[in-house]
């Protein structure tokens, strides 16, 4: 099953600020995880930020899954990933 990907405006803005090499790695990993997002993710304890996260090097992609839609809510360095907006 292929999921639809939605990137929130804040996450898109964070992605656009990243180094091109890091940005490419994140996009590649996200595409790889699209077929089974939960199996490749870690559940977060604090659901105020998001429900799950993927690790891409030193960066974290925080997202929610609802039916067949993955909503990326935050992309940031691991030191800032779990801080609220």
N, C-alpha and C positions, 0 to 999 in steps of 0.2 A: 504494500500500500504506500503510495506516495503522498506525502503531506504537503499542504500549501504553506508557504513561508511568508510571514508578515513581520516586518521590522518597524518598530516604533520610531517616531521622529528623534527622540533622544538617543536611541541606540544607533540609528543611521548617522547622526551627527558625531557620535563617539567613533564609529567605524571610519568615517571620512577623515578624522584627525590622525589616524594611525599611519605608521610607516607603511609604504607600499608592500614590502615583503611580508609584514605581519598581516596586513589586510588580505593579501592573497592566500595566506595560510588559513586564516579564519574562514574565508569564503569556501575554500576547498574542503575543510573539515565539516562545515555546516552542510554542504552538498552531500558529503559522504554519510552524514547522520540522518538525512531526510527520510530514509526508508524505515528506520527503527529508532526514533529519537529517545525514547525512554530507556531502552536497553543500554544505550551508550551514555546515559546521563547519570548524574548524582542528584538525589533529592535534597533540597535545601530545607533546613529547619525553620528558617524565618521566611514565611511565605509572603511577607510584605514586599520583598524585592522581586521574587519570582518563585516558581515551583521547583525548577530544575536548573542544572548548569552543565555545560560542557567545558572541558579544559582544553585549551589550545595553546600549548607552550606556557608562557607566563600570563596569558590572558584567559578570562572567563567569559563565556557567553551565557547569560542568564535568560531563561525563557519559560513560557507557560505552554501547555498543550491542552487544546479543547477540541474534541472530536478529531477532525482531520486538518487542523490548523495549528501551526507552531508560531507563537508570537514571541519574537526576540525583544526583551524589554531593556536589556543592558549589556554592553560590551565594554569591558575595562580590564586594566591590569589587575593582577591578583591581589595587590595590596589595597586596592580601592573597590574591589568587586562587591563586597558584602556590606558596604556602607549605604545607608539610605540616600535618596536623591537630595 
